[in-house]
């Protein structure tokens, strides 16, 4: 690759960027959207699933602890 072609590729990749004001606007809108999503309550179905996962995890930890106690 010659120096000229390298310079051209660097210039073209820099030219595709968004204007700083547009980037800031998009960033603000994305933050607004995600902030509102985070403030929404967790659906009851998700809470139930999380509780089931936690209980299954506690049971498997308990089973492992019992297995170690039996081996000792």
C-alpha positions as CSV (number, residue, x, y, z in Angstrom):
1,X,0.0,0.0,0.0
2,X,1.4,3.3,-1.0
3,X,1.4,6.4,1.3
4,X,-1.2,8.0,-1.1
5,X,-3.6,5.2,-0.8
6,X,-3.2,5.0,2.9
7,X,-4.0,8.8,3.2
8,X,-7.1,8.4,1.0
9,X,-8.5,5.5,3.1
10,X,-7.9,7.4,6.4
11,X,-9.6,10.5,5.0
12,X,-12.6,8.5,3.7
13,X,-13.1,6.7,7.0
14,X,-13.0,10.0,8.9
15,X,-15.5,11.5,6.5
16,X,-18.2,9.0,7.3
17,X,-18.6,10.1,10.9
18,X,-21.6,12.0,12.2
19,X,-21.5,15.6,13.1
20,X,-20.9,16.2,16.8
21,X,-24.3,17.9,17.3
22,X,-26.1,15.0,15.7
23,X,-24.1,12.5,17.8
24,X,-25.1,14.4,20.9
25,X,-28.7,14.5,19.9
26,X,-28.8,10.8,19.2
27,X,-27.1,10.1,22.5
28,X,-29.7,12.2,24.4
29,X,-32.6,10.4,22.8
30,X,-31.1,7.0,23.5
31,X,-30.5,7.9,27.1
32,X,-34.2,9.2,27.4
33,X,-35.4,5.9,25.9
34,X,-33.4,3.6,28.1
35,X,-34.0,5.7,31.2
36,X,-37.7,5.3,30.7
37,X,-37.4,1.6,30.1
38,X,-35.3,1.2,33.3
39,X,-38.0,2.9,35.4
40,X,-40.7,0.5,34.2
41,X,-41.7,-2.1,36.8
42,X,-40.5,-5.7,36.3
43,X,-43.4,-7.8,35.0
44,X,-44.7,-10.4,37.5
45,X,-43.8,-13.3,35.2
46,X,-40.2,-12.2,35.1
47,X,-40.2,-12.0,38.9
48,X,-41.5,-15.5,39.1
49,X,-38.9,-16.8,36.7
50,X,-36.1,-15.1,38.6
51,X,-37.4,-16.6,41.9
52,X,-37.4,-20.0,40.3
53,X,-33.9,-19.6,39.0
54,X,-32.7,-18.4,42.4
55,X,-34.4,-21.4,44.2
56,X,-32.9,-23.9,41.7
57,X,-29.5,-22.3,42.2
58,X,-29.8,-22.5,46.0
59,X,-30.9,-26.2,45.8
60,X,-28.0,-27.1,43.5
61,X,-25.5,-25.4,45.9
62,X,-27.1,-27.3,48.8
63,X,-26.9,-30.6,46.9
64,X,-23.2,-29.9,46.2
65,X,-22.6,-29.1,49.9
66,X,-24.3,-32.4,51.0
67,X,-22.2,-34.4,48.5
68,X,-19.0,-32.9,49.9
69,X,-20.1,-33.6,53.5
70,X,-20.8,-37.3,52.6
71,X,-17.4,-37.6,51.0
72,X,-15.6,-36.3,54.1
